[in-house]
Amino acid sequence: MSALLWVVLAVSLVTAGAAVTVGVSVTRLSARVAETRALVAELLVETAPLAAQVRALDEAVEATASAAERLDGASRMATVAVAGPLVKMAAARAGTTTALRRLRRRQEA
């Protein structure tokens, strides 16, 4: 056999070996992809109820925040409504007390 034939034979064997390696790798990769798909499907099934619970919890938190805002607004309105009359009552009391002291001083003098 000539040297050229040996080179062609060697290159053919290396190419065949590479093809077999690629084929085995592709087969293993396909198996891993199938396993991953099954795992993802299982995770979706298991996490769907959790996602629904998270959505429900989020809605409850939003409703609570909204109620807190309404209560805060009502509290501010009550403060504004009551603060004016309370200040006026305190001022009237202070004025009355001052007037009574002056009257007592006049009567004692």
PAVO-581379 format. One line per field, with one value per residue (C-alpha): residue number from 1; residue in one letter; x negated, y, z negated. Coordinates in Angstrom, 2 decimals. Layout:
<rs>
num <- (NUM	...) $
residu <- (a	...) $
xx <- (X	...) $
yy <- (Y	...) $
zz <- (Z	...) $
</rs>
This chain:
<rs>
num <- (1	2	3	4	5	6	7	8	9	10	11	12	13	14	15	16	17	18	19	20	21	22	23	24	25	26	27	28	29	30	31	32	33	34	35	36	37	38	39	40	41	42	43	44	45	46	47	48	49	50	51	52	53	54	55	56	57	58	59	60	61	62	63	64	65	66	67	68	69	70	71	72	73	74	75	76	77	78	79	80	81	82	83	84	85	86	87	88	89	90	91	92	93	94	95	96	97	98	99	100	101	102	103	104	105	106	107	108	109) $
residu <- (m	s	a	l	l	w	v	v	l	a	v	s	l	v	t	a	g	a	a	v	t	v	g	v	s	v	t	r	l	s	a	r	v	a	e	t	r	a	l	v	a	e	l	l	v	e	t	a	p	l	a	a	q	v	r	a	l	d	e	a	v	e	a	t	a	s	a	a	e	r	l	d	g	a	s	r	m	a	t	v	a	v	a	g	p	l	v	k	m	a	a	a	r	a	g	t	t	t	a	l	r	r	l	r	r	r	q	e	a) $
xx <- (0.00	-1.15	-1.62	1.28	3.60	2.47	3.16	6.60	7.32	6.14	8.19	11.22	10.83	10.43	13.47	15.52	14.43	15.40	18.78	19.43	18.41	20.71	23.54	23.12	22.95	26.10	27.93	26.89	27.79	31.22	31.78	30.81	33.14	36.01	35.25	35.12	38.45	40.03	38.57	39.84	43.31	43.31	42.16	44.92	47.51	46.15	45.67	48.99	50.91	48.14	48.35	52.11	51.56	48.99	51.44	54.17	51.78	50.77	54.42	54.99	51.97	53.21	56.68	55.16	53.03	56.08	58.06	55.18	55.09	58.84	58.52	55.65	57.76	60.69	58.38	57.10	60.68	61.64	58.60	59.46	63.12	62.37	59.22	60.95	63.66	61.16	58.88	61.85	62.97	59.46	59.28	62.72	61.65	58.44	60.35	62.97	60.29	58.49	61.74	62.63	59.20	59.56	63.04	61.74	58.89	61.31	63.60	60.71	59.37) $
yy <- (0.00	3.45	6.22	8.16	5.23	5.01	8.73	8.41	5.38	7.23	10.31	8.11	6.34	9.66	11.07	7.97	8.17	11.84	11.06	8.33	10.71	13.43	10.92	9.68	13.27	14.25	11.20	12.03	15.68	14.69	12.54	15.45	17.78	15.32	15.04	18.82	19.20	16.69	18.51	21.87	20.42	18.99	22.30	24.13	21.75	22.13	25.90	26.84	26.67	28.66	31.33	31.54	31.91	34.64	36.48	36.19	37.40	40.32	41.29	41.05	43.28	45.82	45.80	46.28	49.17	50.76	50.39	51.87	54.86	55.37	55.12	57.60	60.00	59.58	60.19	63.40	64.54	63.81	65.70	68.73	68.58	68.26	70.39	73.71	73.35	71.97	74.97	77.28	75.48	75.70	79.39	79.99	78.15	80.13	83.39	82.43	81.45	84.75	86.69	84.85	85.60	89.28	89.35	87.68	90.16	93.05	91.60	91.01	94.51) $
zz <- (0.00	0.79	-1.73	-0.26	-0.86	-4.48	-4.95	-3.41	-5.63	-8.76	-7.95	-7.29	-10.63	-12.50	-10.71	-11.53	-15.16	-15.30	-13.73	-16.31	-19.14	-17.81	-17.45	-21.02	-22.29	-20.42	-21.78	-25.36	-24.87	-23.53	-26.61	-28.89	-27.01	-27.45	-31.18	-31.48	-29.70	-32.05	-35.04	-33.81	-33.24	-36.76	-38.21	-36.35	-37.77	-41.30	-41.20	-39.58	-42.90	-44.59	-41.92	-42.46	-46.21	-45.63	-43.38	-46.03	-48.72	-46.52	-46.06	-49.83	-50.50	-47.95	-49.52	-52.97	-51.74	-50.16	-53.38	-55.36	-53.00	-53.40	-57.18	-57.15	-55.12	-57.48	-60.44	-58.85	-58.21	-61.82	-63.07	-60.94	-61.97	-65.70	-65.97	-65.28	-67.92	-70.46	-69.99	-70.37	-73.56	-75.01	-74.15	-75.70	-78.85	-79.09	-78.59	-81.16	-83.68	-83.16	-83.52	-86.75	-88.24	-87.46	-89.00	-92.18	-92.43	-92.09	-94.73	-97.12	-96.60) $
</rs>
